[in-house]
Amino acid sequence: MTIQQFTDYVKKMQHYEEALNVIYWDMRTGAPKKGLAQRSEVIGTLSASLFDMQTSEELGELLLALEAKKSDLDYVTLRLVEEVRKNYDQNKKIPAEEYKEFVILQSKAETAWEEAKESNNFELFLPYLEEIIQWQKKFIQYWGIKNGSPYNTLLDLYEPDMTTDVLDQVFGDLRESIVTLVQKIADSSNKPDTSMLFKHFPREAQRELSLEMLAQLGYDFDAGRLDESVHPFMIGLNYGDARITTKYDENDFRSAIFGTIHECGHAMYEQNIDAKLAGLPLATGTSMGIHESQSLFYENFVGRNEKFWEHNYERLQHFSPAQFGDVALGDFLRAINMVEPSFIRIEADELTYPLHIMIRYEIERDLFNGDLQAKDLPQVWNDKYEEYLGIRPETDAMGVLQDMHWSGGMFGYFPSYALGMIYAAQWKHAMDKDIPHFDELLEKGELLPIREWLTEKVHQYGALKKPFELLKEATGEGLNAKYLADYLQEKYTKLYQL
Amino acid sequence: MTIQQFTDYVKKMQHYEEALNVIYWDMRTGAPKKGLAQRSEVIGTLSASLFDMQTSEELGELLLALEAKKSDLDYVTLRLVEEVRKNYDQNKKIPAEEYKEFVILQSKAETAWEEAKESNNFELFLPYLEEIIQWQKKFIQYWGIKNGSPYNTLLDLYEPDMTTDVLDQVFGDLRESIVTLVQKIADSSNKPDTSMLFKHFPREAQRELSLEMLAQLGYDFDAGRLDESVHPFMIGLNYGDARITTKYDENDFRSAIFGTIHECGHAMYEQNIDAKLAGLPLATGTSMGIHESQSLFYENFVGRNEKFWEHNYERLQHFSPAQFGDVALGDFLRAINMVEPSFIRIEADELTYPLHIMIRYEIERDLFNGDLQAKDLPQVWNDKYEEYLGIRPETDAMGVLQDMHWSGGMFGYFPSYALGMIYAAQWKHAMDKDIPHFDELLEKGELLPIREWLTEKVHQYGALKKPFELLKEATGEGLNAKYLADYLQEKYTKLYQL
């Protein structure tokens, strides 16, 4: 009886989440601007109702009742109780009044960050950033120290059981090998010609090609749709509705094509979760890093692969003949895999991207576990860019102010992006044993076995298994950056003929 | 204090309505099919929460408190209390258990109706229809007899204060004049050539033209958007978001163009309500009939007007040159205004349309106020079609089973469609005094003064004024079918050279 009650209760919370997500999707794909003010009130009302449900005494009692008879619970219910408990504590341990104060601060801090970025004035943002960090430190006290250090408590929010010990090691290994590689590339005279990337590619044609790519990758259009938004995203509304957006830049087709492939990786994760989890909060990715490993697997290991383009290059030429008609496939591949240290994370290439993440990680770690002060961030940021990437930002707008994450209090999130790349390389290494003809499949455009392998090892479980559990079962080992380092080494040595 | 509490409470209910409407819109404009089952559960959860709010003791007490000091209330609050009271009683007077039973029946009856229509078997639907009617009669007892007869109680749900006395009179007058006109047209040898209507008109071009028309009519794209759906509709999500859908039939462009113009009339009503009503349930049309008068005004008095097409015909030819290049404007106008008695209401022309409504009205009236039995409906239906339209349906699928309204218990709704035409003609008659150069404006494509007149007389008030009040203030009289009869007489005498 209690199990049924609990499941119904949890499903009802999911219904509110889903309604909010439909509204969120709508706001970002074309809701008319004059309706937005009132739409925000709708979000406020539904969020408040949801928060009441998430922190109710009733839910607390249901959790206690089920936790008292854990040994009687089936595995799905057990994991469900664990997940709901984690969220319940996260919401409940912070006094409601304080949380309200923090939400108000968040919104002010975001505005201050926007202004600071626009006017290139870190000082405008600093007092808010300091307050946000103070609040996070207070929340960590409420939540309790996890795995031995305050920052590990934050890491655990996005990547269950992740620690600085693990990250220091894998990021350390990786950094060394990437920095060496980037240096060699910088010294190489073998530079790709990238001018063709920025020629005009009509919007409608980009959309057609995006749809073709999605079909080829295995996206289920009966369980999703493709729309446009300013920033591409995937949103899993429910078990049968994982939507993708992309952005058509007529002067740089890469944002649409690679964006679509990336989001498709996210969406196929959501679309292929076991039906028995439908309607439960377990019917989603198990962590930010694992989710990112799916999108990056498709973006990098499929979408930037030579064989993939052997199959698709003719279609690309068909959709933008003036742009690609005279460009040899090899030149195109070198262009889309160009490496160049740059200031902006979201525009970085595959090889230098992890360095951007490591810088943010080290800063966050030292803010929470060490004695780094917010006021010193511009200096530390620039020093690290110079050390790791060999370039020094001339302005804070292009430096420490570029990402909005910290203005919302999202500390502990950045590592997921690099973890996604590390996981993805581990999946690829394991997949190679089961699918030795991977490249051949890409060349023929037969991508289904790839998606099926990922479904078997990752997708189906949703949040039923934790990241390290999935990794262990699929690859036989823990987090290991070696495979990513090897892949990058091999790929870029070949591309740049180092 | 109570006023603030009451207003906040009412606004919160509106937030739930708005969330449900965003979901409804999404379901009809492209939500992927595999997500629909769970989306229905979301609707179920939010609707149940909304129903709890709509029928709560708290709301009952707030209403009583405000009703006790009516003389202290400003006009907006007074009307708000009246409207909320009407809905509260409507929801509250039916015992919750009985209402639940009815909702279950509704869903079964809709399925039975679909099957009956598909297999042309009225007997499949009959037992459900009988039960639905019994429930409606029971509800009328709970709600109380309004204005002297049971059917008037139902009419009042959609058209406040409307009665059979009024309808019998206006419909009677109108029927006579329409039947005579239809007969003359049937006897005329001057038949339009309509073959050009059904030639291929590409979807994309129809969309372009629809967008142009919306801009010309005065639709505010910052407060709405145009999408496609199986059945065109307008949905007012909030004060700044009135969306339109249309349907592109490549072999009959009329559904998109006239559908878009029609829905635009509805949308401009919602877009131009006084800002002081924003967020309140008064920020909507005051009745179904008045709402329909706005859509029909634009569809018929603007969209089928000769001068409107003098301005727009070149654009039409531009978008479908093979179809219209060789067709003279006059021939086009005769084609889009063709009159022909037909079986299906939603496909009927402007002149015969009211006859379809009158038949349904008389049947409903006699079901609730007289002794007409559900089992006799096919016979009565066919007899009336023969009498009014001169044609007899050969199957029930093309007859009594064609509309879904009754399967959902929507009795009293049909008259609104014809009332919309009568009101529209009354607005037109009154407008002619203020805007004598109406035709000239159409010819120049300058439609703003028309929308402004309607905003001044109708739109701005939302549901603040009742239908008869609006009518009286704008036209100086009550409901009067004479203007519609005169308009039809003049228009079709000229078109068919009778």
HADDOCK unambig.tbl for C-alpha pairs under 7 A between the chains (distance, minus, plus):
assign (segid A and resid 12 and name CA) (segid B and resid 45 and name CA) 6.70 0.50 0.50
assign (segid A and resid 15 and name CA) (segid B and resid 42 and name CA) 4.71 0.50 0.50
assign (segid A and resid 15 and name CA) (segid B and resid 45 and name CA) 6.86 0.50 0.50
assign (segid A and resid 19 and name CA) (segid B and resid 19 and name CA) 6.82 0.50 0.50
assign (segid A and resid 19 and name CA) (segid B and resid 42 and name CA) 6.87 0.50 0.50
assign (segid A and resid 22 and name CA) (segid B and resid 23 and name CA) 6.85 0.50 0.50
assign (segid A and resid 23 and name CA) (segid B and resid 22 and name CA) 6.86 0.50 0.50
assign (segid A and resid 32 and name CA) (segid B and resid 222 and name CA) 5.05 0.50 0.50
assign (segid A and resid 32 and name CA) (segid B and resid 223 and name CA) 5.17 0.50 0.50
assign (segid A and resid 32 and name CA) (segid B and resid 224 and name CA) 5.40 0.50 0.50
assign (segid A and resid 32 and name CA) (segid B and resid 225 and name CA) 6.82 0.50 0.50
assign (segid A and resid 32 and name CA) (segid B and resid 241 and name CA) 6.21 0.50 0.50
assign (segid A and resid 33 and name CA) (segid B and resid 222 and name CA) 5.62 0.50 0.50
assign (segid A and resid 33 and name CA) (segid B and resid 223 and name CA) 6.57 0.50 0.50
assign (segid A and resid 34 and name CA) (segid B and resid 222 and name CA) 5.81 0.50 0.50
assign (segid A and resid 34 and name CA) (segid B and resid 223 and name CA) 5.18 0.50 0.50
assign (segid A and resid 34 and name CA) (segid B and resid 240 and name CA) 4.56 0.50 0.50
assign (segid A and resid 34 and name CA) (segid B and resid 241 and name CA) 6.59 0.50 0.50
assign (segid A and resid 35 and name CA) (segid B and resid 223 and name CA) 6.28 0.50 0.50
assign (segid A and resid 35 and name CA) (segid B and resid 238 and name CA) 6.29 0.50 0.50
assign (segid A and resid 35 and name CA) (segid B and resid 239 and name CA) 6.58 0.50 0.50
assign (segid A and resid 35 and name CA) (segid B and resid 240 and name CA) 3.98 0.50 0.50
assign (segid A and resid 35 and name CA) (segid B and resid 241 and name CA) 4.75 0.50 0.50
assign (segid A and resid 42 and name CA) (segid B and resid 15 and name CA) 4.71 0.50 0.50
assign (segid A and resid 42 and name CA) (segid B and resid 19 and name CA) 6.87 0.50 0.50
assign (segid A and resid 45 and name CA) (segid B and resid 12 and name CA) 6.70 0.50 0.50
assign (segid A and resid 45 and name CA) (segid B and resid 15 and name CA) 6.86 0.50 0.50
assign (segid A and resid 222 and name CA) (segid B and resid 32 and name CA) 5.04 0.50 0.50
assign (segid A and resid 222 and name CA) (segid B and resid 33 and name CA) 5.60 0.50 0.50
assign (segid A and resid 222 and name CA) (segid B and resid 34 and name CA) 5.80 0.50 0.50
assign (segid A and resid 223 and name CA) (segid B and resid 32 and name CA) 5.15 0.50 0.50
assign (segid A and resid 223 and name CA) (segid B and resid 33 and name CA) 6.55 0.50 0.50
assign (segid A and resid 223 and name CA) (segid B and resid 34 and name CA) 5.17 0.50 0.50
assign (segid A and resid 223 and name CA) (segid B and resid 35 and name CA) 6.26 0.50 0.50
assign (segid A and resid 224 and name CA) (segid B and resid 32 and name CA) 5.41 0.50 0.50
assign (segid A and resid 225 and name CA) (segid B and resid 32 and name CA) 6.83 0.50 0.50
assign (segid A and resid 238 and name CA) (segid B and resid 35 and name CA) 6.30 0.50 0.50
assign (segid A and resid 239 and name CA) (segid B and resid 35 and name CA) 6.59 0.50 0.50
assign (segid A and resid 240 and name CA) (segid B and resid 34 and name CA) 4.56 0.50 0.50
assign (segid A and resid 240 and name CA) (segid B and resid 35 and name CA) 3.98 0.50 0.50
assign (segid A and resid 241 and name CA) (segid B and resid 32 and name CA) 6.21 0.50 0.50
assign (segid A and resid 241 and name CA) (segid B and resid 34 and name CA) 6.60 0.50 0.50
assign (segid A and resid 241 and name CA) (segid B and resid 35 and name CA) 4.76 0.50 0.50
